[in-house]
Amino acid sequence: MVLHFLIQGRVQGVGFRWFVHREASELDLRGWVRNTEDGDVEVVASGTVEDIAELRASLKKGPRGSRVDRVVEHHLDENEALNLQSFRIEGAW
């Protein structure tokens, strides 16, 4: 299963990308997380239905100091997972 998530709220400057990286890595998901120019956080994750469900629950909660207002998700074609590697943070650190 491959999903794209867009997390909206107070999600930049609060360690959200590191939080997602830790959660996704523990679940052995493949994909990436990055900030958007609009102040949101974007995630692409590939894994089992159960592991993606666990990540979804974590995204809705977020790390301490964050405020998740909305999580928008889209299913991606399985082909999108072909180039995904171990979970990483993209963009500026």
PyMOL Python script that loads the backbone (N, CA, C, O; Angstrom):
from pymol import cmd

cmd.read_pdbstr("""\
ATOM      1  N   MET A   1       0.848  -1.173   0.000  1.00  0.00           N
ATOM      2  CA  MET A   1       0.000   0.000   0.000  1.00  0.00           C
ATOM      3  C   MET A   1       0.894   1.236   0.000  1.00  0.00           C
ATOM      4  O   MET A   1       1.881   1.299   0.734  1.00  0.00           O
ATOM      5  N   VAL A   2       0.541   2.219  -0.830  1.00  0.00           N
ATOM      6  CA  VAL A   2       1.309   3.460  -0.907  1.00  0.00           C
ATOM      7  C   VAL A   2       0.334   4.628  -0.709  1.00  0.00           C
ATOM      8  O   VAL A   2      -0.664   4.746  -1.420  1.00  0.00           O
ATOM      9  N   LEU A   3       0.638   5.481   0.263  1.00  0.00           N
ATOM     10  CA  LEU A   3      -0.226   6.627   0.538  1.00  0.00           C
ATOM     11  C   LEU A   3       0.571   7.914   0.580  1.00  0.00           C
ATOM     12  O   LEU A   3       1.740   7.935   0.966  1.00  0.00           O
ATOM     13  N   HIS A   4      -0.092   8.991   0.172  1.00  0.00           N
ATOM     14  CA  HIS A   4       0.440  10.352   0.293  1.00  0.00           C
ATOM     15  C   HIS A   4      -0.405  11.053   1.348  1.00  0.00           C
ATOM     16  O   HIS A   4      -1.633  11.052   1.266  1.00  0.00           O
ATOM     17  N   PHE A   5       0.253  11.654   2.342  1.00  0.00           N
ATOM     18  CA  PHE A   5      -0.431  12.398   3.392  1.00  0.00           C
ATOM     19  C   PHE A   5      -0.004  13.855   3.337  1.00  0.00           C
ATOM     20  O   PHE A   5       1.160  14.159   3.074  1.00  0.00           O
ATOM     21  N   LEU A   6      -0.943  14.751   3.585  1.00  0.00           N
ATOM     22  CA  LEU A   6      -0.650  16.165   3.766  1.00  0.00           C
ATOM     23  C   LEU A   6      -1.181  16.525   5.148  1.00  0.00           C
ATOM     24  O   LEU A   6      -2.381  16.434   5.406  1.00  0.00           O
ATOM     25  N   ILE A   7      -0.279  16.932   6.030  1.00  0.00           N
ATOM     26  CA  ILE A   7      -0.658  17.231   7.407  1.00  0.00           C
ATOM     27  C   ILE A   7      -0.659  18.746   7.576  1.00  0.00           C
ATOM     28  O   ILE A   7       0.340  19.415   7.312  1.00  0.00           O
ATOM     29  N   GLN A   8      -1.800  19.277   8.022  1.00  0.00           N
ATOM     30  CA  GLN A   8      -1.972  20.718   8.169  1.00  0.00           C
ATOM     31  C   GLN A   8      -2.179  21.079   9.629  1.00  0.00           C
ATOM     32  O   GLN A   8      -2.738  20.299  10.400  1.00  0.00           O
ATOM     33  N   GLY A   9      -1.725  22.260   9.997  1.00  0.00           N
ATOM     34  CA  GLY A   9      -1.834  22.738  11.371  1.00  0.00           C
ATOM     35  C   GLY A   9      -0.514  23.390  11.764  1.00  0.00           C
ATOM     36  O   GLY A   9       0.190  23.932  10.912  1.00  0.00           O
ATOM     37  N   ARG A  10      -0.178  23.340  13.049  1.00  0.00           N
ATOM     38  CA  ARG A  10       1.126  23.829  13.497  1.00  0.00           C
ATOM     39  C   ARG A  10       2.069  22.628  13.458  1.00  0.00           C
ATOM     40  O   ARG A  10       2.248  21.919  14.448  1.00  0.00           O
ATOM     41  N   VAL A  11       2.663  22.424  12.288  1.00  0.00           N
ATOM     42  CA  VAL A  11       3.445  21.211  12.060  1.00  0.00           C
ATOM     43  C   VAL A  11       4.874  21.502  11.597  1.00  0.00           C
ATOM     44  O   VAL A  11       5.637  20.572  11.339  1.00  0.00           O
ATOM     45  N   GLN A  12       5.240  22.771  11.492  1.00  0.00           N
ATOM     46  CA  GLN A  12       6.623  23.116  11.159  1.00  0.00           C
ATOM     47  C   GLN A  12       7.249  23.821  12.353  1.00  0.00           C
ATOM     48  O   GLN A  12       6.597  24.601  13.048  1.00  0.00           O
ATOM     49  N   GLY A  13       8.525  23.531  12.577  1.00  0.00           N
ATOM     50  CA  GLY A  13       9.237  24.127  13.699  1.00  0.00           C
ATOM     51  C   GLY A  13       8.948  23.450  15.029  1.00  0.00           C
ATOM     52  O   GLY A  13       9.263  23.996  16.086  1.00  0.00           O
ATOM     53  N   VAL A  14       8.349  22.262  14.983  1.00  0.00           N
ATOM     54  CA  VAL A  14       8.007  21.541  16.216  1.00  0.00           C
ATOM     55  C   VAL A  14       8.554  20.109  16.209  1.00  0.00           C
ATOM     56  O   VAL A  14       8.140  19.287  17.027  1.00  0.00           O
ATOM     57  N   GLY A  15       9.479  19.806  15.295  1.00  0.00           N
ATOM     58  CA  GLY A  15      10.060  18.468  15.231  1.00  0.00           C
ATOM     59  C   GLY A  15       9.175  17.437  14.547  1.00  0.00           C
ATOM     60  O   GLY A  15       9.351  16.236  14.749  1.00  0.00           O
ATOM     61  N   PHE A  16       8.220  17.899  13.734  1.00  0.00           N
ATOM     62  CA  PHE A  16       7.266  16.967  13.123  1.00  0.00           C
ATOM     63  C   PHE A  16       7.949  15.994  12.174  1.00  0.00           C
ATOM     64  O   PHE A  16       7.643  14.801  12.186  1.00  0.00           O
ATOM     65  N   ARG A  17       8.877  16.491  11.348  1.00  0.00           N
ATOM     66  CA  ARG A  17       9.543  15.590  10.396  1.00  0.00           C
ATOM     67  C   ARG A  17      10.332  14.500  11.123  1.00  0.00           C
ATOM     68  O   ARG A  17      10.315  13.339  10.713  1.00  0.00           O
ATOM     69  N   TRP A  18      11.023  14.876  12.202  1.00  0.00           N
ATOM     70  CA  TRP A  18      11.794  13.897  12.973  1.00  0.00           C
ATOM     71  C   TRP A  18      10.870  12.879  13.613  1.00  0.00           C
ATOM     72  O   TRP A  18      11.179  11.688  13.659  1.00  0.00           O
ATOM     73  N   PHE A  19       9.728  13.355  14.110  1.00  0.00           N
ATOM     74  CA  PHE A  19       8.717  12.481  14.702  1.00  0.00           C
ATOM     75  C   PHE A  19       8.232  11.458  13.669  1.00  0.00           C
ATOM     76  O   PHE A  19       8.164  10.263  13.959  1.00  0.00           O
ATOM     77  N   VAL A  20       7.895  11.931  12.463  1.00  0.00           N
ATOM     78  CA  VAL A  20       7.408  11.037  11.401  1.00  0.00           C
ATOM     79  C   VAL A  20       8.507  10.050  11.009  1.00  0.00           C
ATOM     80  O   VAL A  20       8.244   8.863  10.817  1.00  0.00           O
ATOM     81  N   HIS A  21       9.731  10.546  10.893  1.00  0.00           N
ATOM     82  CA  HIS A  21      10.850   9.679  10.517  1.00  0.00           C
ATOM     83  C   HIS A  21      11.009   8.546  11.529  1.00  0.00           C
ATOM     84  O   HIS A  21      11.173   7.389  11.143  1.00  0.00           O
ATOM     85  N   ARG A  22      10.961   8.872  12.818  1.00  0.00           N
ATOM     86  CA  ARG A  22      11.108   7.859  13.859  1.00  0.00           C
ATOM     87  C   ARG A  22       9.968   6.834  13.798  1.00  0.00           C
ATOM     88  O   ARG A  22      10.203   5.627  13.831  1.00  0.00           O
ATOM     89  N   GLU A  23       8.727   7.339  13.708  1.00  0.00           N
ATOM     90  CA  GLU A  23       7.566   6.445  13.675  1.00  0.00           C
ATOM     91  C   GLU A  23       7.612   5.526  12.453  1.00  0.00           C
ATOM     92  O   GLU A  23       7.402   4.319  12.571  1.00  0.00           O
ATOM     93  N   ALA A  24       7.886   6.097  11.285  1.00  0.00           N
ATOM     94  CA  ALA A  24       7.910   5.312  10.046  1.00  0.00           C
ATOM     95  C   ALA A  24       9.056   4.314  10.038  1.00  0.00           C
ATOM     96  O   ALA A  24       8.904   3.194   9.551  1.00  0.00           O
ATOM     97  N   SER A  25      10.206   4.715  10.576  1.00  0.00           N
ATOM     98  CA  SER A  25      11.361   3.810  10.607  1.00  0.00           C
ATOM     99  C   SER A  25      11.086   2.631  11.536  1.00  0.00           C
ATOM    100  O   SER A  25      11.459   1.501  11.224  1.00  0.00           O
ATOM    101  N   GLU A  26      10.439   2.882  12.670  1.00  0.00           N
ATOM    102  CA  GLU A  26      10.099   1.797  13.588  1.00  0.00           C
ATOM    103  C   GLU A  26       9.130   0.797  12.947  1.00  0.00           C
ATOM    104  O   GLU A  26       9.146  -0.391  13.268  1.00  0.00           O
ATOM    105  N   LEU A  27       8.290   1.294  12.039  1.00  0.00           N
ATOM    106  CA  LEU A  27       7.336   0.434  11.340  1.00  0.00           C
ATOM    107  C   LEU A  27       7.945  -0.202  10.084  1.00  0.00           C
ATOM    108  O   LEU A  27       7.287  -0.974   9.387  1.00  0.00           O
ATOM    109  N   ASP A  28       9.214   0.135   9.808  1.00  0.00           N
ATOM    110  CA  ASP A  28       9.930  -0.370   8.633  1.00  0.00           C
ATOM    111  C   ASP A  28       9.240   0.033   7.327  1.00  0.00           C
ATOM    112  O   ASP A  28       9.205  -0.737   6.367  1.00  0.00           O
ATOM    113  N   LEU A  29       8.691   1.255   7.306  1.00  0.00           N
ATOM    114  CA  LEU A  29       8.064   1.770   6.090  1.00  0.00           C
ATOM    115  C   LEU A  29       9.133   2.350   5.172  1.00  0.00           C
ATOM    116  O   LEU A  29      10.219   2.716   5.621  1.00  0.00           O
ATOM    117  N   ARG A  30       8.818   2.430   3.901  1.00  0.00           N
ATOM    118  CA  ARG A  30       9.675   3.110   2.927  1.00  0.00           C
ATOM    119  C   ARG A  30       8.993   4.413   2.555  1.00  0.00           C
ATOM    120  O   ARG A  30       7.764   4.495   2.565  1.00  0.00           O
ATOM    121  N   GLY A  31       9.779   5.437   2.224  1.00  0.00           N
ATOM    122  CA  GLY A  31       9.189   6.695   1.793  1.00  0.00           C
ATOM    123  C   GLY A  31       9.952   7.894   2.290  1.00  0.00           C
ATOM    124  O   GLY A  31      11.154   7.814   2.546  1.00  0.00           O
ATOM    125  N   TRP A  32       9.257   9.013   2.428  1.00  0.00           N
ATOM    126  CA  TRP A  32       9.902  10.264   2.828  1.00  0.00           C
ATOM    127  C   TRP A  32       8.913  11.221   3.493  1.00  0.00           C
ATOM    128  O   TRP A  32       7.697  11.047   3.402  1.00  0.00           O
ATOM    129  N   VAL A  33       9.463  12.232   4.162  1.00  0.00           N
ATOM    130  CA  VAL A  33       8.687  13.305   4.781  1.00  0.00           C
ATOM    131  C   VAL A  33       9.405  14.615   4.467  1.00  0.00           C
ATOM    132  O   VAL A  33      10.635  14.659   4.440  1.00  0.00           O
ATOM    133  N   ARG A  34       8.641  15.680   4.230  1.00  0.00           N
ATOM    134  CA  ARG A  34       9.251  16.995   3.978  1.00  0.00           C
ATOM    135  C   ARG A  34       8.247  18.099   4.305  1.00  0.00           C
ATOM    136  O   ARG A  34       7.036  17.880   4.338  1.00  0.00           O
ATOM    137  N   ASN A  35       8.794  19.292   4.546  1.00  0.00           N
ATOM    138  CA  ASN A  35       7.961  20.470   4.723  1.00  0.00           C
ATOM    139  C   ASN A  35       7.523  20.975   3.358  1.00  0.00           C
ATOM    140  O   ASN A  35       8.231  20.791   2.368  1.00  0.00           O
ATOM    141  N   THR A  36       6.356  21.612   3.301  1.00  0.00           N
ATOM    142  CA  THR A  36       5.924  22.273   2.075  1.00  0.00           C
ATOM    143  C   THR A  36       6.110  23.772   2.255  1.00  0.00           C
ATOM    144  O   THR A  36       6.264  24.261   3.374  1.00  0.00           O
ATOM    145  N   GLU A  37       6.095  24.486   1.156  1.00  0.00           N
ATOM    146  CA  GLU A  37       6.231  25.947   1.211  1.00  0.00           C
ATOM    147  C   GLU A  37       5.021  26.602   1.860  1.00  0.00           C
ATOM    148  O   GLU A  37       5.098  27.749   2.299  1.00  0.00           O
ATOM    149  N   ASP A  38       3.895  25.878   1.925  1.00  0.00           N
ATOM    150  CA  ASP A  38       2.659  26.422   2.504  1.00  0.00           C
ATOM    151  C   ASP A  38       2.576  26.244   4.019  1.00  0.00           C
ATOM    152  O   ASP A  38       1.588  26.645   4.635  1.00  0.00           O
ATOM    153  N   GLY A  39       3.615  25.642   4.629  1.00  0.00           N
ATOM    154  CA  GLY A  39       3.603  25.450   6.074  1.00  0.00           C
ATOM    155  C   GLY A  39       3.041  24.118   6.527  1.00  0.00           C
ATOM    156  O   GLY A  39       2.819  23.906   7.719  1.00  0.00           O
ATOM    157  N   ASP A  40       2.808  23.218   5.579  1.00  0.00           N
ATOM    158  CA  ASP A  40       2.300  21.892   5.903  1.00  0.00           C
ATOM    159  C   ASP A  40       3.456  20.888   5.896  1.00  0.00           C
ATOM    160  O   ASP A  40       4.593  21.251   5.597  1.00  0.00           O
ATOM    161  N   VAL A  41       3.172  19.657   6.219  1.00  0.00           N
ATOM    162  CA  VAL A  41       4.145  18.569   6.116  1.00  0.00           C
ATOM    163  C   VAL A  41       3.552  17.520   5.184  1.00  0.00           C
ATOM    164  O   VAL A  41       2.374  17.173   5.278  1.00  0.00           O
ATOM    165  N   GLU A  42       4.397  17.023   4.281  1.00  0.00           N
ATOM    166  CA  GLU A  42       3.976  16.056   3.274  1.00  0.00           C
ATOM    167  C   GLU A  42       4.709  14.741   3.522  1.00  0.00           C
ATOM    168  O   GLU A  42       5.907  14.731   3.807  1.00  0.00           O
ATOM    169  N   VAL A  43       3.979  13.634   3.411  1.00  0.00           N
ATOM    170  CA  VAL A  43       4.549  12.305   3.651  1.00  0.00           C
ATOM    171  C   VAL A  43       4.119  11.364   2.528  1.00  0.00           C
ATOM    172  O   VAL A  43       2.956  11.361   2.125  1.00  0.00           O
ATOM    173  N   VAL A  44       5.049  10.576   2.033  1.00  0.00           N
ATOM    174  CA  VAL A  44       4.721   9.445   1.166  1.00  0.00           C
ATOM    175  C   VAL A  44       5.257   8.209   1.872  1.00  0.00           C
ATOM    176  O   VAL A  44       6.435   8.148   2.223  1.00  0.00           O
ATOM    177  N   ALA A  45       4.393   7.231   2.078  1.00  0.00           N
ATOM    178  CA  ALA A  45       4.792   6.028   2.800  1.00  0.00           C
ATOM    179  C   ALA A  45       4.275   4.778   2.105  1.00  0.00           C
ATOM    180  O   ALA A  45       3.161   4.749   1.581  1.00  0.00           O
ATOM    181  N   SER A  46       5.109   3.751   2.115  1.00  0.00           N
ATOM    182  CA  SER A  46       4.760   2.472   1.521  1.00  0.00           C
ATOM    183  C   SER A  46       4.988   1.382   2.560  1.00  0.00           C
ATOM    184  O   SER A  46       6.027   1.345   3.220  1.00  0.00           O
ATOM    185  N   GLY A  47       4.005   0.493   2.697  1.00  0.00           N
ATOM    186  CA  GLY A  47       4.131  -0.604   3.647  1.00  0.00           C
ATOM    187  C   GLY A  47       2.844  -1.400   3.697  1.00  0.00           C
ATOM    188  O   GLY A  47       1.992  -1.284   2.817  1.00  0.00           O
ATOM    189  N   THR A  48       2.712  -2.210   4.737  1.00  0.00           N
ATOM    190  CA  THR A  48       1.510  -3.020   4.886  1.00  0.00           C
ATOM    191  C   THR A  48       0.333  -2.148   5.318  1.00  0.00           C
ATOM    192  O   THR A  48       0.519  -1.040   5.822  1.00  0.00           O
ATOM    193  N   VAL A  49      -0.852  -2.651   5.117  1.00  0.00           N
ATOM    194  CA  VAL A  49      -2.062  -1.928   5.522  1.00  0.00           C
ATOM    195  C   VAL A  49      -2.012  -1.621   7.015  1.00  0.00           C
ATOM    196  O   VAL A  49      -2.357  -0.517   7.435  1.00  0.00           O
ATOM    197  N   GLU A  50      -1.584  -2.594   7.816  1.00  0.00           N
ATOM    198  CA  GLU A  50      -1.529  -2.412   9.269  1.00  0.00           C
ATOM    199  C   GLU A  50      -0.518  -1.340   9.661  1.00  0.00           C
ATOM    200  O   GLU A  50      -0.807  -0.493  10.507  1.00  0.00           O
ATOM    201  N   ASP A  51       0.667  -1.372   9.051  1.00  0.00           N
ATOM    202  CA  ASP A  51       1.698  -0.397   9.398  1.00  0.00           C
ATOM    203  C   ASP A  51       1.309   1.017   8.953  1.00  0.00           C
ATOM    204  O   ASP A  51       1.570   1.989   9.662  1.00  0.00           O
ATOM    205  N   ILE A  52       0.690   1.123   7.788  1.00  0.00           N
ATOM    206  CA  ILE A  52       0.225   2.436   7.321  1.00  0.00           C
ATOM    207  C   ILE A  52      -0.855   2.965   8.270  1.00  0.00           C
ATOM    208  O   ILE A  52      -0.900   4.163   8.548  1.00  0.00           O
ATOM    209  N   ALA A  53      -1.715   2.086   8.761  1.00  0.00           N
ATOM    210  CA  ALA A  53      -2.755   2.502   9.710  1.00  0.00           C
ATOM    211  C   ALA A  53      -2.126   3.041  10.996  1.00  0.00           C
ATOM    212  O   ALA A  53      -2.613   4.019  11.564  1.00  0.00           O
ATOM    213  N   GLU A  54      -1.043   2.404  11.457  1.00  0.00           N
ATOM    214  CA  GLU A  54      -0.347   2.895  12.652  1.00  0.00           C
ATOM    215  C   GLU A  54       0.274   4.248  12.400  1.00  0.00           C
ATOM    216  O   GLU A  54       0.210   5.131  13.255  1.00  0.00           O
ATOM    217  N   LEU A  55       0.883   4.426  11.217  1.00  0.00           N
ATOM    218  CA  LEU A  55       1.470   5.724  10.881  1.00  0.00           C
ATOM    219  C   LEU A  55       0.385   6.789  10.818  1.00  0.00           C
ATOM    220  O   LEU A  55       0.572   7.895  11.326  1.00  0.00           O
ATOM    221  N   ARG A  56      -0.749   6.468  10.202  1.00  0.00           N
ATOM    222  CA  ARG A  56      -1.867   7.418  10.097  1.00  0.00           C
ATOM    223  C   ARG A  56      -2.283   7.910  11.487  1.00  0.00           C
ATOM    224  O   ARG A  56      -2.494   9.105  11.694  1.00  0.00           O
ATOM    225  N   ALA A  57      -2.395   6.981  12.428  1.00  0.00           N
ATOM    226  CA  ALA A  57      -2.777   7.351  13.797  1.00  0.00           C
ATOM    227  C   ALA A  57      -1.739   8.283  14.408  1.00  0.00           C
ATOM    228  O   ALA A  57      -2.097   9.238  15.097  1.00  0.00           O
ATOM    229  N   SER A  58      -0.462   8.020  14.168  1.00  0.00           N
ATOM    230  CA  SER A  58       0.600   8.886  14.692  1.00  0.00           C
ATOM    231  C   SER A  58       0.553  10.263  14.048  1.00  0.00           C
ATOM    232  O   SER A  58       0.752  11.272  14.724  1.00  0.00           O
ATOM    233  N   LEU A  59       0.291  10.312  12.748  1.00  0.00           N
ATOM    234  CA  LEU A  59       0.227  11.603  12.050  1.00  0.00           C
ATOM    235  C   LEU A  59      -0.899  12.465  12.602  1.00  0.00           C
ATOM    236  O   LEU A  59      -0.755  13.683  12.710  1.00  0.00           O
ATOM    237  N   LYS A  60      -2.008  11.847  12.948  1.00  0.00           N
ATOM    238  CA  LYS A  60      -3.152  12.604  13.467  1.00  0.00           C
ATOM    239  C   LYS A  60      -2.876  13.160  14.862  1.00  0.00           C
ATOM    240  O   LYS A  60      -3.461  14.163  15.270  1.00  0.00           O
ATOM    241  N   LYS A  61      -1.979  12.495  15.585  1.00  0.00           N
ATOM    242  CA  LYS A  61      -1.623  12.927  16.931  1.00  0.00           C
ATOM    243  C   LYS A  61      -0.490  13.947  16.903  1.00  0.00           C
ATOM    244  O   LYS A  61      -0.590  15.008  17.518  1.00  0.00           O
ATOM    245  N   GLY A  62       0.591  13.624  16.188  1.00  0.00           N
ATOM    246  CA  GLY A  62       1.747  14.504  16.094  1.00  0.00           C
ATOM    247  C   GLY A  62       2.575  14.515  17.362  1.00  0.00           C
ATOM    248  O   GLY A  62       2.169  13.963  18.385  1.00  0.00           O
ATOM    249  N   PRO A  63       3.754  15.153  17.291  1.00  0.00           N
ATOM    250  CA  PRO A  63       4.623  15.241  18.460  1.00  0.00           C
ATOM    251  C   PRO A  63       4.148  16.329  19.421  1.00  0.00           C
ATOM    252  O   PRO A  63       3.300  17.152  19.076  1.00  0.00           O
ATOM    253  N   ARG A  64       4.704  16.321  20.623  1.00  0.00           N
ATOM    254  CA  ARG A  64       4.414  17.369  21.598  1.00  0.00           C
ATOM    255  C   ARG A  64       4.759  18.732  20.985  1.00  0.00           C
ATOM    256  O   ARG A  64       5.805  18.886  20.355  1.00  0.00           O
ATOM    257  N   GLY A  65       3.892  19.700  21.168  1.00  0.00           N
ATOM    258  CA  GLY A  65       4.131  21.038  20.631  1.00  0.00           C
ATOM    259  C   GLY A  65       3.485  21.284  19.280  1.00  0.00           C
ATOM    260  O   GLY A  65       3.389  22.425  18.830  1.00  0.00           O
ATOM    261  N   SER A  66       3.040  20.208  18.630  1.00  0.00           N
ATOM    262  CA  SER A  66       2.369  20.379  17.339  1.00  0.00           C
ATOM    263  C   SER A  66       0.859  20.464  17.550  1.00  0.00           C
ATOM    264  O   SER A  66       0.342  20.138  18.618  1.00  0.00           O
ATOM    265  N   ARG A  67       0.177  20.907  16.511  1.00  0.00           N
ATOM    266  CA  ARG A  67      -1.286  20.887  16.508  1.00  0.00           C
ATOM    267  C   ARG A  67      -1.714  20.437  15.120  1.00  0.00           C
ATOM    268  O   ARG A  67      -1.534  21.164  14.143  1.00  0.00           O
ATOM    269  N   VAL A  68      -2.277  19.248  15.035  1.00  0.00           N
ATOM    270  CA  VAL A  68      -2.714  18.711  13.743  1.00  0.00           C
ATOM    271  C   VAL A  68      -4.179  19.088  13.548  1.00  0.00           C
ATOM    272  O   VAL A  68      -5.053  18.632  14.285  1.00  0.00           O
ATOM    273  N   ASP A  69      -4.435  19.927  12.545  1.00  0.00           N
ATOM    274  CA  ASP A  69      -5.801  20.348  12.241  1.00  0.00           C
ATOM    275  C   ASP A  69      -6.464  19.422  11.235  1.00  0.00           C
ATOM    276  O   ASP A  69      -7.673  19.194  11.283  1.00  0.00           O
ATOM    277  N   ARG A  70      -5.649  18.887  10.315  1.00  0.00           N
ATOM    278  CA  ARG A  70      -6.228  18.104   9.222  1.00  0.00           C
ATOM    279  C   ARG A  70      -5.171  17.202   8.615  1.00  0.00           C
ATOM    280  O   ARG A  70      -4.019  17.605   8.448  1.00  0.00           O
ATOM    281  N   VAL A  71      -5.566  15.978   8.284  1.00  0.00           N
ATOM    282  CA  VAL A  71      -4.697  15.051   7.554  1.00  0.00           C
ATOM    283  C   VAL A  71      -5.447  14.644   6.293  1.00  0.00           C
ATOM    284  O   VAL A  71      -6.490  13.991   6.354  1.00  0.00           O
ATOM    285  N   VAL A  72      -4.899  15.039   5.152  1.00  0.00           N
ATOM    286  CA  VAL A  72      -5.491  14.694   3.854  1.00  0.00           C
ATOM    287  C   VAL A  72      -4.681  13.528   3.300  1.00  0.00           C
ATOM    288  O   VAL A  72      -3.451  13.576   3.276  1.00  0.00           O
ATOM    289  N   GLU A  73      -5.368  12.489   2.860  1.00  0.00           N
ATOM    290  CA  GLU A  73      -4.620  11.352   2.322  1.00  0.00           C
ATOM    291  C   GLU A  73      -5.142  10.934   0.959  1.00  0.00           C
ATOM    292  O   GLU A  73      -6.330  11.047   0.658  1.00  0.00           O
ATOM    293  N   HIS A  74      -4.208  10.446   0.140  1.00  0.00           N
ATOM    294  CA  HIS A  74      -4.518   9.966  -1.200  1.00  0.00           C
ATOM    295  C   HIS A  74      -3.783   8.654  -1.414  1.00  0.00           C
ATOM    296  O   HIS A  74      -2.608   8.526  -1.070  1.00  0.00           O
ATOM    297  N   HIS A  75      -4.476   7.688  -1.979  1.00  0.00           N
ATOM    298  CA  HIS A  75      -3.821   6.435  -2.364  1.00  0.00           C
ATOM    299  C   HIS A  75      -3.022   6.682  -3.633  1.00  0.00           C
ATOM    300  O   HIS A  75      -3.499   7.343  -4.555  1.00  0.00           O
ATOM    301  N   LEU A  76      -1.820   6.156  -3.678  1.00  0.00           N
ATOM    302  CA  LEU A  76      -0.990   6.249  -4.868  1.00  0.00           C
ATOM    303  C   LEU A  76      -0.902   4.873  -5.515  1.00  0.00           C
ATOM    304  O   LEU A  76      -1.115   3.848  -4.868  1.00  0.00           O
ATOM    305  N   ASP A  77      -0.587   4.874  -6.789  1.00  0.00           N
ATOM    306  CA  ASP A  77      -0.402   3.628  -7.516  1.00  0.00           C
ATOM    307  C   ASP A  77       0.793   2.875  -6.934  1.00  0.00           C
ATOM    308  O   ASP A  77       1.777   3.491  -6.523  1.00  0.00           O
ATOM    309  N   GLU A  78       0.711   1.570  -6.899  1.00  0.00           N
ATOM    310  CA  GLU A  78       1.807   0.754  -6.351  1.00  0.00           C
ATOM    311  C   GLU A  78       3.133   1.037  -7.052  1.00  0.00           C
ATOM    312  O   GLU A  78       4.196   0.876  -6.454  1.00  0.00           O
ATOM    313  N   ASN A  79       3.076   1.460  -8.322  1.00  0.00           N
ATOM    314  CA  ASN A  79       4.305   1.790  -9.050  1.00  0.00           C
ATOM    315  C   ASN A  79       5.076   2.914  -8.384  1.00  0.00           C
ATOM    316  O   ASN A  79       6.294   3.007  -8.534  1.00  0.00           O
ATOM    317  N   GLU A  80       4.367   3.779  -7.642  1.00  0.00           N
ATOM    318  CA  GLU A  80       5.019   4.896  -6.955  1.00  0.00           C
ATOM    319  C   GLU A  80       6.007   4.392  -5.902  1.00  0.00           C
ATOM    320  O   GLU A  80       6.920   5.120  -5.512  1.00  0.00           O
ATOM    321  N   ALA A  81       5.833   3.165  -5.443  1.00  0.00           N
ATOM    322  CA  ALA A  81       6.691   2.620  -4.389  1.00  0.00           C
ATOM    323  C   ALA A  81       7.998   2.059  -4.935  1.00  0.00           C
ATOM    324  O   ALA A  81       8.922   1.795  -4.165  1.00  0.00           O
ATOM    325  N   LEU A  82       8.090   1.875  -6.230  1.00  0.00           N
ATOM    326  CA  LEU A  82       9.264   1.217  -6.798  1.00  0.00           C
ATOM    327  C   LEU A  82      10.564   1.948  -6.495  1.00  0.00           C
ATOM    328  O   LEU A  82      11.590   1.304  -6.274  1.00  0.00           O
ATOM    329  N   ASN A  83      10.546   3.284  -6.478  1.00  0.00           N
ATOM    330  CA  ASN A  83      11.760   4.054  -6.244  1.00  0.00           C
ATOM    331  C   ASN A  83      11.947   4.460  -4.792  1.00  0.00           C
ATOM    332  O   ASN A  83      12.925   5.132  -4.462  1.00  0.00           O
ATOM    333  N   LEU A  84      11.024   4.064  -3.916  1.00  0.00           N
ATOM    334  CA  LEU A  84      11.138   4.442  -2.509  1.00  0.00           C
ATOM    335  C   LEU A  84      12.168   3.570  -1.794  1.00  0.00           C
ATOM    336  O   LEU A  84      12.251   2.361  -2.011  1.00  0.00           O
ATOM    337  N   GLN A  85      12.947   4.223  -0.937  1.00  0.00           N
ATOM    338  CA  GLN A  85      13.957   3.510  -0.170  1.00  0.00           C
ATOM    339  C   GLN A  85      13.614   3.627   1.299  1.00  0.00           C
ATOM    340  O   GLN A  85      12.500   4.014   1.653  1.00  0.00           O
ATOM    341  N   SER A  86      14.569   3.292   2.160  1.00  0.00           N
ATOM    342  CA  SER A  86      14.297   3.390   3.594  1.00  0.00           C
ATOM    343  C   SER A  86      13.852   4.821   3.908  1.00  0.00           C
ATOM    344  O   SER A  86      14.282   5.773   3.256  1.00  0.00           O
ATOM    345  N   PHE A  87      13.001   4.957   4.896  1.00  0.00           N
ATOM    346  CA  PHE A  87      12.333   6.232   5.170  1.00  0.00           C
ATOM    347  C   PHE A  87      13.357   7.325   5.458  1.00  0.00           C
ATOM    348  O   PHE A  87      14.319   7.109   6.196  1.00  0.00           O
ATOM    349  N   ARG A  88      13.140   8.499   4.871  1.00  0.00           N
ATOM    350  CA  ARG A  88      14.099   9.601   5.045  1.00  0.00           C
ATOM    351  C   ARG A  88      13.397  10.953   5.125  1.00  0.00           C
ATOM    352  O   ARG A  88      12.231  11.101   4.759  1.00  0.00           O
ATOM    353  N   ILE A  89      14.140  11.915   5.609  1.00  0.00           N
ATOM    354  CA  ILE A  89      13.654  13.295   5.648  1.00  0.00           C
ATOM    355  C   ILE A  89      14.223  13.993   4.425  1.00  0.00           C
ATOM    356  O   ILE A  89      15.430  13.944   4.188  1.00  0.00           O
ATOM    357  N   GLU A  90      13.368  14.639   3.647  1.00  0.00           N
ATOM    358  CA  GLU A  90      13.811  15.364   2.451  1.00  0.00           C
ATOM    359  C   GLU A  90      13.836  16.852   2.745  1.00  0.00           C
ATOM    360  O   GLU A  90      13.144  17.331   3.643  1.00  0.00           O
ATOM    361  N   GLY A  91      14.641  17.578   1.980  1.00  0.00           N
ATOM    362  CA  GLY A  91      14.660  19.029   2.109  1.00  0.00           C
ATOM    363  C   GLY A  91      15.610  19.502   3.184  1.00  0.00           C
ATOM    364  O   GLY A  91      16.431  18.736   3.687  1.00  0.00           O
ATOM    365  N   ALA A  92      15.491  20.768   3.531  1.00  0.00           N
ATOM    366  CA  ALA A  92      16.400  21.390   4.507  1.00  0.00           C
ATOM    367  C   ALA A  92      16.251  20.734   5.874  1.00  0.00           C
ATOM    368  O   ALA A  92      15.147  20.374   6.283  1.00  0.00           O
ATOM    369  N   TRP A  93      17.349  20.587   6.563  1.00  0.00           N
ATOM    370  CA  TRP A  93      17.357  19.997   7.899  1.00  0.00           C
ATOM    371  C   TRP A  93      17.297  21.126   8.878  1.00  0.00           C
ATOM    372  O   TRP A  93      17.292  20.895  10.088  1.00  0.00           O
TER     373      TRP A  93
END
""", "prot")
cmd.dss("prot")
cmd.show_as("cartoon", "prot")
cmd.util.cbc("prot")
cmd.orient("prot")
